[in-house]
Amino acid sequence: MERVCLRFYATEFQKHDGMLLYEWLLERAKALGVPGGTALRAIAGYGRHRVLHEEGFFELAGDMPVEIEFVLDEQQAGELFALLKAENLGLFYVRMPVATGVVGED
């Protein structure tokens, strides 16, 4: 089955609509019927603003990068993008085609 992998990038304590952004995004994707999603906290990173975020003694809490990833079909991806546009969320994303399956199942 042809699917796409969507990765969105935010910061650890970034909020939207009173919730942590990664939790909000996971909940909305689940409501759309997306089969699964994952939020991963990075140990270091920088983005389009070229600010290095890394954990250290003087690091401000909540500044660590978070990657929110979904593997979904094209229709669900379109619905998710429409939702993000309607919510006026300017999230950086990566979209790539992926092949999926379960090892050991016919």
DRENLO-286689 format. One record per residue (C-alpha): residue in one letter; x negated, y, z. Coordinates in nm, 3 decimals. Each point is the difference from the previous one (the first is absolute). Layout:
REM residues N
  r       px       py       pz
  A        X        Y        Z
...
This chain:
REM residues 106
  r       px       py       pz
  M    0.000    0.000    0.000
  E   -0.133    0.343   -0.094
  R   -0.034    0.236    0.290
  V   -0.187    0.315    0.093
  C   -0.203    0.082    0.306
  L    0.060    0.349    0.139
  R   -0.242    0.146    0.253
  F    0.078    0.326    0.175
  Y   -0.246    0.191    0.217
  A    0.080    0.206    0.309
  T   -0.150    0.071    0.340
  E    0.065   -0.194    0.318
  F    0.238    0.239    0.176
  Q    0.143    0.180   -0.305
  K    0.377    0.030    0.043
  H    0.306    0.030   -0.220
  D    0.356    0.045    0.120
  G   -0.109   -0.044    0.362
  M   -0.174   -0.336   -0.058
  L   -0.355   -0.105   -0.067
  L   -0.027    0.017   -0.378
  Y   -0.119   -0.358   -0.044
  E    0.290   -0.128    0.214
  W    0.247    0.218   -0.192
  L   -0.133   -0.131   -0.333
  L    0.011   -0.365    0.112
  E    0.359    0.040    0.127
  R    0.119    0.169   -0.320
  A   -0.166   -0.260   -0.222
  K    0.158   -0.278    0.207
  A    0.343    0.164   -0.043
  L   -0.059    0.005   -0.378
  G   -0.057   -0.377    0.004
  V   -0.378    0.008   -0.049
  P   -0.115   -0.349    0.107
  G   -0.286    0.119    0.221
  G   -0.233    0.281    0.093
  T   -0.313    0.052    0.204
  A   -0.159    0.299    0.174
  L   -0.376   -0.024    0.053
  R   -0.209    0.238    0.211
  A   -0.339    0.084   -0.149
  I   -0.326    0.039    0.188
  A   -0.110    0.288   -0.223
  G    0.094    0.177   -0.321
  Y    0.042    0.323   -0.192
  G    0.252    0.113   -0.257
  R    0.077    0.267   -0.255
  H   -0.079    0.278    0.252
  R   -0.348   -0.150    0.050
  V    0.023   -0.004    0.380
  L   -0.168   -0.303    0.156
  H    0.215   -0.171    0.264
  E   -0.181   -0.244    0.223
  E    0.035   -0.115    0.355
  G   -0.257    0.143    0.231
  F   -0.046    0.161    0.337
  F    0.122    0.340   -0.116
  E    0.267   -0.124   -0.243
  L    0.343    0.152    0.048
  A    0.266   -0.262    0.072
  G    0.232   -0.075   -0.288
  D   -0.232    0.098   -0.281
  M   -0.086   -0.352   -0.118
  P    0.111   -0.107   -0.349
  V    0.287   -0.248   -0.036
  E    0.074   -0.199   -0.315
  I    0.360   -0.111   -0.051
  E    0.029   -0.276   -0.261
  F    0.289   -0.170   -0.176
  V    0.021   -0.269   -0.267
  L    0.332    0.042   -0.180
  D    0.174   -0.014   -0.335
  E    0.029    0.292   -0.242
  Q    0.359    0.082    0.100
  Q   -0.087    0.018    0.369
  A   -0.307    0.212   -0.079
  G    0.221    0.244   -0.191
  E    0.247    0.017    0.289
  L   -0.281    0.060    0.249
  F   -0.152    0.279   -0.212
  A    0.346    0.160   -0.038
  L    0.043   -0.005    0.378
  L   -0.342    0.156    0.059
  K    0.073    0.271   -0.257
  A    0.340    0.074    0.160
  E   -0.172    0.026    0.341
  N   -0.261    0.234   -0.152
  L   -0.287   -0.218    0.122
  G   -0.328    0.079   -0.173
  L   -0.180   -0.328    0.065
  F   -0.303   -0.113   -0.195
  Y    0.054   -0.348   -0.142
  V   -0.163   -0.273   -0.204
  R    0.212   -0.221   -0.226
  M   -0.132   -0.318   -0.159
  P    0.148   -0.311   -0.163
  V   -0.039   -0.317    0.206
  A    0.076   -0.369   -0.032
  T    0.157   -0.161    0.306
  G    0.075   -0.347    0.122
  V   -0.025   -0.233    0.297
  V   -0.282   -0.255    0.014
  G    0.126   -0.356    0.047
  E    0.353    0.060   -0.130
  D    0.124   -0.116   -0.340
